[in-house]
Amino acid sequence: MKNIVFLLIGLFSISSISQSKNLNLMPWPKEITMQPGNFLINPEFTIGVNKKPSKRIEIATTKFLRRLSGRTGIFIENGFLSKSYNATNNSLNISFENIGKLEINEDESYELNIANNNITIKANTDIGVIYGLETLLQLVTNNDESYYFPNVNIKDAPRFTWRGLMIDVARHFEPVDVLKRNLDAMTSVKMNVFHWHLTDDQGFRIESKTRPKLHELGSDGLYYTQEQIKDIVQYAGDRGIRVVPEVDVPGHGTAILTAFPEIGSKDISYSIERNSGIFDPTLDPTNEKTYEILEDLFGEIAQLFPFKYFHIGGDENEGKHWDENEHIQNFMKANNLKTNHDLQTYFNIRLDKILSKHGKSVMGWEEIMTDKMPTSALIHSWRGVNEGTSGGSSLVKAAKKGHQTVLSNGYYIDLMQSVSDHYLVDPMPKSFNLTTEEKARILGGEATMWSELVTPLNIDSRIWPRTAAIAERFWSDASINDVSNMYKRLRQISFRLEELGITHIRNRDVILRNITNNQNIDALIMLTKVYEPLKIYTRNKGGTEYKTFSPFTLFADACSADASNALLFNSLVSDYISTSSNTSKKKIIDILTNWENNYKQFSQIKNNSPILKSIEPLSKNLSEISKSLISILKTETIKINDYETIKSQYLNIKKPIVDVEFASLNSLKLLIEHFSTKNKLKLDLNNPKIQH
């Protein structure tokens, strides 16, 4: 009998694991156990709490009910939290102990239990409750008759305490509504730090009442009033999100120097920068007025942001203007400052003292880390995680030196890399040779959205859905790293982000309608599913092709990383080459047939605008090589006479056009090489000659 019980338990465990894999949760919980049965969602659904709720819980539960009703179409009778505290007869009973503090290492854990007739969320803090509600929403399931929650027990807590998203509003200003919808999206995937990059060469985006020339002359009129900043900070805090302001100094200072040229390191005329890149204008660390202005500015900004950390930037200062300034050079000699790095450390320590007066601690990019920098400074690593790599050991060095540290290398989402590239970067790889105490100093990571190539129209498509997968890397156990399963879940999460107002899907069509003068966009939609924007800053090489006022309504702006049809095609080609699967082969031919037919459809609209003329080669090249590959696949042969044709077509589609690239190029190459080998031909697509 005992053996039968153990067998049944074992079978249930296997079944539970199998069922949980069908769930589209992201981030994946720490512990999850499936149970038999479901909780049916009906109009009588109610939510109660064990005591007087915090403002966070009131907001979160109200939004939960709106989203649940909107998603299911169910007319829920009670659209707000029950006023009967400590009742246990509600559909969802919430219990919490404390109002969470917006600090590192705060308790964000929760336990969610769904049974046939009752749901409970238990957490130590109201922030944990918010995350439990988000997980519950991700569990909404339906069949053809009803919506329900599967019975499940989840015990969850984050792996890292710092799970951030940086948005640069200096290069391109992002209105308040853009920031709020992204804060809502962050909450939905359990991110808890909004890093607000507020100043750079291209703009100063904060209203300063002590030094108003900063926003009057340095912003083109695009800045946040202090009331708007308070509103965003409150909005974030109500969702359990801490806000870190960044005022980038001493480099990246053109906008500041446009207002106060007298604190610049070179006596020249300054004006707001319109291009992207690294520029020479730098604040003068030897000028006492520099500190007078920054003390006024930092003092008033510190009052707007309750979180402990204040980001001072400190990156990419090459010190060219310092080298050219005789007074600065004499100051360095008099103070035994041998290098520009030493001078910047002098500057940073002055800022550290200013911020300490206002109860703030310095956070800065890894360049601020020197032997003299106080270990209270939080180091933001952007070059790498691995010891021994060129410039890539800042995370480890910071932890060993006694600094708390956060990683962004690997999470630069503006590079337009595949989500899998980001997903497989771990803030703390097993290879790290760190003590337990040193590991605890690695707080987590931040996805970084630099805005040289984004506007309110396309920023969401550059942040989402990839950042949801990065959020999982910050929250979930390191063992949760199955890329194919991640992609499966991400498709559902991407769709659900629209519920929060994220425009990453819908604005693609807005851009395409603009390109076609509101004509049929089906042909262009298909092309966006196989072409991706150029990666790793090659779209705007040198930072000079696109200015801050250039159009970002082009075909490349409608495309995104991880083109969906390309991902499918790549998977099918991989399967076909490794297994010779006829099913995969048939699906490949079907896709290629659609690609071949695209040019016929595109030709019907190509005369609607000059922009379409520039896009035409994308469709034509795709159609031509698809036709050739269909013939090759059907006959499973490549003839010598066909080689020049297929090679020419391959080189055509390989060449970037209108700042996009074909996302399945390697799969085309693999197919061609597969059949050339099969036909005993050595076809080198990079070599003009055929080898027999």
N, C-alpha and C positions, 0 to 999 in steps of 0.2 A: 504493500500500500504506500509506504514511504517513497519507494522508487517511482511510483506512478505520480505522486504529488510533485516530486522534483522534476520529473519529465514534463508535467503540465506547466510548471513554473518556467522551465527552460524554453518550452515552445512559446509561451506567452512573451517572454523576454525577446525572443527572435522576432516574433510578430510585432512587438512594440517598436523595436528598432526599425523594422521594415516600414511600418506605418509612419513613423516620425520623419523618415526620409521624404515622404510625400508632402510634408508641410513646407510652406514658403516663408519661414522665419528668417529674419536678418536684422540684427546679428543673431547667430545661433546661440541658444541658451547654454548655460553651464551644465545643467542637468535637466533631462526631459524624460518623462515616463508616460507612455500612452496607456489609457485605460479603455475598456469597452464602453460603448454608448456615446451619446451626444447630448448637448444642451440645446434645445430648440429655442430659437429667437422668436418672440412674439410681441404683440403690442403692449403687453403688461410688463415688459422688462423694466426693472427699477434698480437704482443704485443707492446703497446706504453706506454710512461711514460710522466708525465706532465712537467718534466724538466730534466736536465742532471742527469742521474742515478748514484747512488753510486756503488762502486765495488760490494757490497752485492747484489744489485738488478741485476746487470749485470750477476753475477754468478748464482743467483737464477732463473732468467728468462731463461737463456741458459739451465740450468739443467731441468727446467720445460718442455721446448720444447723437449728436448731429451727424457725425460721420457714419455711425452705425445705421441710422435711419436712412441717410442718403444712399448708402451703399446697397441696402436691402430693399428699399422702397416700403418698409414697414412703418405704419403710422404709430409710433411709440407714444403711449398715452401721457406719460410723465417725462417731460423733456429736460428735467433738471434733477439734481441730487436731492434725495429725500431729506426732509428736515427732521425726521425722527432718528436722532442719534442713538447708536448702540443697538438698533433693531437688527434682528438676524433673519427676518423674513423677506428680505429683498432678493432679487435675482442675482445681483452682484453685491457682496458685502466686503467693504474695504476697512482694513484696520491699519493704523500707523501710530507711531509713538512721538516723533519729533518733526519739527519744521527743519528741513535740510539747510545747511549753511553752504554758501557758494564758495567753497574752499576745496583745496586738493585733499584727497583721501577721505572725503565725506562718504558716508554709507549710502550707496545707491542700489543695494540689493533688494530683491523682492521674491516672494513666493506666490505663484499663481496655481490655483487648483480649480479644475472644472469637473463637476459631477453632473449627473442627469438633471438634478433639480436645484443646483446651487453652484455659484462661482464665488471664490474668495481670492482677494489679493491682500497679502500681509507684507508690510515693510516697516523698517525702523524709521525711515524718513518719508516725507511726502514726495521727494524726488523719486524714490523707489516705486512709489505708487504710480507716478506718471509713466515710468518704464513698463510697469506691469500692464497698464491700460494699453500701451502701444503694442505690446506682445499679444494681448487679447484681440485687438483689432486685426492683427496679422493672421489670427487663427480663424477668422470668419470663413465659413465654408458653405457650399450649397449643393443641392441636387436639383432635380427638375421640379421639386415640390416645395422645398423649404430652405431657409438659411439656418445654420446651426454652428455651435462651437464643438469641436471634438473633445471628448473627455480626456484630460491630460493633467499631469502634475509637473510643474516647472519650478526649479530652484535656480535663481540666476543672480549673477553679480559680475561686474566688469573685471577684466584682466588688468587694464590700465586706468588710472584716475584722470588722465588728460587725453581727451578724445576731441580734437579740435578741427575747425575749418577756418582758414584765413581767407578773407575776401579783401582784395586790393581795390579801394574806391578812389585812388589817386589818379591812376592812368585814365580810367573811365569812371565817372561818377555813377553810383548806383542809388536810385531813390529809396526812400524808406520802405515802400511796399515790397520792393525786391528783397531787401534784407529780411523783412518779417516773414515772407513766405519761405525763405531759406532757413530761417530759424525754426519754423515749424517742421520743415523737412529734416533738419538736424535732430530735433527731438524724436521724430518718428523712428530714427535709427540709433537713438541713444547716444548722440554726440553732446558734449557738454561744455565746450569752449569755443566762443566766437572771437577770433583774432581779427581786429578791425584795423587794417593798414590804411591810415588816414592821411598820410603825407608822403610826397615823393617829388621828383623833379617836375612832374606834370600837373601837380595840384596840391593845394593845402585845403583840406575839406572840413575844418572845424571852425565854428564861430569863436573868435577870441574877443572877450570883452576888455581884457587888459591890454592887448596888442591887436586892435582891430584891423590894422593894415595887413596882417597876415591873411585873413580871409577876403578882405576887400581887394587886394592886389594879387593874391596868389591862387585864386580859385576860379576865375572866369564867372564868378557869381554862383558857382555850383559848390555848395557846402552845406553841412548840417548845422542848424541852429542848436544852441545848447538845450533847448526844450526837446528838440527831436532826438538828440543824443540821450537825454534822460528817458524819453519814451522807449527807445530801442533797448536801453539797458534794463528798464523795467519789464519790457516784453520778454526779453531773454531770461531774466531772472524768474519770471513766472513760469517758465518752462524748464527751470533747473540749469540754465546755461549761464556761465560766467563770461564776461566780456573783457578782453584785453585790448586796450588802445595801443596803437603804434605811431609814434612820431619819429621818423627815421632821420637820425643825425649821426655824425657830422656830414657824411656824404649824402647823396640823393637829396640835396638841399636847395635846388634851384628855385623852387616855389617860395621857400622861406626867404631866400636872398633877393628875390624879386621885391619883397616887401621891405627887407632890411639889408640893402647891399653893404652897409657899413660894417657888418659882421662877417662878410665874406673874406676869403683868404687872398683874393685878387681884386684889384681896383678896376673893375670892368662893369659894363652895364648888363644887368641880369634880366631875363624875361622867361616866362613859363615855357618849359620844354614841350615841344609838340611831337617829337619822335620817341622811340624806345631805345633803351641801351643804358650804358654806364657813362656818366658825364663827370666833368672835372669840378664844377662848383662845389665848394666845401666850406663849412663854417670854420671860423678862426678860433682855435682853442686858446690862443694867447690873449684874446680880447675880452676884457672883463664885461663889456656890454653883451657879449654872447651869452654869458651866464645870467645876466640881469634879465634879458628877454626870455630865456628858457625857464628861469625860476618863476617868472610871472605866468608863463604859458603852462608849465607843468603843474603849477599850483592850482590853477583853475581847472585843468583837465582832471587832475587827481580827484577833485570833488565830484566829478561827474561819473566816475567809475569806482564802485565799491570794492572790486576784486583787488587782491593784494599786488598783482604784478602790473608793471608798466613797461611796455616794449620800446626800447630806444633805437631799434634797428642796428646801426653800427656796421653794416655790411658793405662790401665792394668799394671801400674808400681807398683809392690808389695814391692819394696824397700829392697829385701833380702840382696843384696850386700851392701846397705847403712847400714843396721843393723850390718853387720859383719865388717864394716870399722871403726876403732877407731878414725881416724882423722875426718871422717864425723860426728861421734857421738859427738866429742868434739866441732866441728863447730856448730852443732845444739844447744848444751847447751850454747855456748858463744853468740849465736844470738837469744836465746829464741825461738827456733823452736822446738815445743814439739812433733810433729808427722812428719812422712814422707810426709804427705800431705802438711804440712807447708813448708817443705824443697822444695817440688816440686813447691809450689806457689812462693817461693823465686826465683827459677830457671825460672819459667814462666814470672815473672815480669822483670827479666833481659832480657829475650828474647823479651818481649814486647817493651822494650826501644831500643833494637837493631833494631827491625823491624820498629819502629816509625821513626828512622833516615832515613829509605829508603822509607818512605811514605806508609808503610803497616800496616794493623791491624791484630792482632792475631785472628785466628780461631782455635779451638781445641775441642777434644772430651770432654764430660761433666765433666771428672775428673779435668779439669783445673779450674772449677768454685768454687771459695772460696770468702769469704767476702772481701779479700784484692785484688782480681783480678779486674783490671779496667773494667768498664762496656763497654768499647770499644771492648772488646773481644767477638767474636761471639761464642756461645756455640752450639756444635754439639751433640744433644741428641741421644744416641744409646740404652738406657736401657728401655725407655718407655714414655708414654704420660700421664698416669692417676695419679692424686694425690692419695696418700694413699697406692700405691703399693710399694713393696719392691724395693728401688732404682729406682723407675719408675717415679719420679716427676720432673726430671731435666728440662724438657721443660717448665713446669709451673713455677718452681722456677727461671729459667733463665729469663723468661719474667717479673716476678714480681720484680726481682732484678735490672732490667734495661738493661739486655743483649738482643741483638737480638739473635735469636735462630733458628735452623733448626733440623728437625726430621729425623732420619733414622730407629729407632725402628719400626718394622712392614714392613720394606722394604729391609730386608736382603735377597736378591734374591739368594745368595749362599746356603741358607738353603733348597732350592729345595721344598718349600711349594707351594701349589696350588695358582694360581693367585687370586682366590677369597679371600684367607687369606690376601693378600696384599691390594687388592682393597677396602676392607671394613675398612681399617685403615685410619682414618681421622687425618691430622696434627692438627686440631683444633676442637675436638668434642664439641657438644653443652653443654656438662657437665662442660666444663671449666668455672670456676668462675673468669673471668678476665675482667678488664676494657677495654674500646675501645683502649686506649693507649697501654695497655699490649698485647692485641691481635695483634696489628700492629707490635709488635716485633717478632711474629712468622712468619718468612719469607717464610716457605714452608718445603720442604723435599728433601731427596736424597735416591735413590736406591743404595745399596752398593754391589759391586761385588768383594768380597774377592776371591783371586785366588789360594788358596791352592790346589784345585782340578780342575783347568782349565788351558788349554793351548790355543794357537791360533786355534787349531783344534776344540775345543768344547766350547769356551767361549761364542760365539754368542748364542748357544742354552741355555745357563744359563741366559743370559741377556734378550733375546727376545723369544717370544713376550710379556712375562709377564710385562716387563718394560713399554710397551705401555699403559697398564691398570693403572699402577702406575702414569704414566704421566697424565692420565686423572684425577686421584685423585688430582693431584697438580694444574691442570688447571681449571677443570670444577666445577660447583656448587656442594655443598655437597649433594644436592637432586638427583644428577645423580648417582644412586647406585643400579640399577637393574642388578643383577649378570647374569641372563640368557641373557639379552640383550647385556651385556658386552661381554659374550662369543661369541655370534653371530657376533658381530662386529670385535672381536679380530681375528677370523678365517680369515677374509678378510685382516685385517691389517698385520697379520703374513705372508700371501702369498705375499703381496706387499712389505714387507721388503726385499725380495730377489732382487727386482729391484735395491736396493741400495747396493748390494753386501753382505748383511748379509747371513751367511752360516748356520743358525740354522736348516734349513730343509735338505739341500743337504749333509752336512757333516755327518749326521746320516748314510747314505749309504756308505760313504767313510770308516767309522769305521767298518761297518758290512762286507764290502768286504774284509777288512783287516783280520777280524776274520775268514772268510770262505775260505781264499785263493782264492778270486775272483770267488766263486761258487754262485749258486742261493741263494739270500738272502731273498726271500719272507717270509719264515717261521720266520726269525728273525725280519723282519719288523713288522709282526703281533704282535710278542711278545713285541716289543718296544711300541706298542700302548696300552698295558695293564699292563706293569711293569714300575715302576718309581724308580729313584735312592733313596737310603736311605736318610732320611731327618734329618735336625737339627744336623748336624755334627756326626751322628751315622755311616756314611760311613767310616770316618777316626777317630774313637774314640781314644782320647788321642793324636791324631796328629802323630802317629808313623807308621801306616801301609803304608802310602804313603809318599815317600820322594819327593823332588822337581824334581828328575830325574826319578821317577817311570813312568811306562807306563800309559798313559791316553787315551788308544785306546781299552778299554775293553767294554763289553756289557753295563755296567752302564753308560759309557760315551756316548753311542748312545741313551740311554733313556733320557727322560726329564720329568719335572713336567707336570701335567695335561695330562696324557696319553689319547689320543683322544677316543679310543674305550671304555675305562673305564668310561669316562665321560658320553658317550651315554648309556652304560649299566646301570650305576648308576641311570640315569634319568628314564630309562624304568622300572627298578625294583621298584623305588619309586612310579611311576605311577600305576604299576600293583598292588602293595600291598594296595595302598589307594583306587583304583577304580575297581579292578578286570577286567581291560580292556583286552579283548581278543586280541586286536590289539597289545598291549604292550607285552602280553604273547607270541604271535607268533614271534615278533621281538627278544625277549629274547632267545627263542629257536633257532632262526636263528644264533644269535651271539654265543650261546653255541655250536652249531653244527660246526661253523668255528673254535672255540677254540678246540673242540674235535679232529677235523681233522688236527690240526696243528702238532701234534706229528708224524703223518704219513709223512708229508712233511719234518719235521725236521730230521727224521730218515734217509732220503735220503742223508743228508749232514753231519751228526754228526761225521763221521770219517775223515772229511777233515782237522781237526786241534784239538790239545789238548784243546784249549780254548772252542771249541764247546762241549767237554765232560763235562766241568764244567757248561755249560749253559743248558745241556740236561734236568736236573730235572725241570727247569722252564716250559718247554714244556710238559713234561710227567705229572707233577702234574696238570697243567691246563687242559690237555686232560681228565684225569681220573675224576676229580670232575665235569667237564662239562658234561660228559656222564651220571653220576649219577643224576645230576640236570635236565637233559633233561627228563629222565625217571620219576622223581618226578613231574615235571611240566605237563607232558602229562597225568599222572594218578591222579595228585593232591593228592597223598598220600605218606607218609613216613612209611614204615614198620619197626617194631622194629628190625627185623633181618638186616635191612639196616643201622641201626644207627651207628654201629661201623665202617662200611666202610666209610660212609659220614663224620663221625667225624675225622677219620684218614686222609682222603683226605683234609679236611679243615685245620687240623693242619699242614699237609705237605705244603700246599700252603701259609699258614700263615707265615711260617719260611722264613726269608730273605735268599737269595742265591745270590752269586756273587754280593753282594752290591746293590741288587734291592729288591723291595717289590711289591706284587700284589696290584694294585690300586683299585680293586673292592672287597676287602676282606669283608668290612662291608655289601656290597650288597649280597654277597653269604650268609653271616650270617643271614641277614634279610629274605632271601628266605627260608633257612632251618628252621628258627624259625617260619616263617609264616605257613609252611605246618605242622610242628610238632604241633603247636597250633590247626590248623584246624583238625588234626587227634587225638586231645586230648592226645598228648604226651608232656611231659615236658623234652625237650632235651637240656641239658646244654652242650654246646660245650667245656666248660672248666672243666666239671665234668665227670668222667668215668662212672658214673652210670646213668641209665635211671629212671626217676620218672614217675609213672603212675598217 
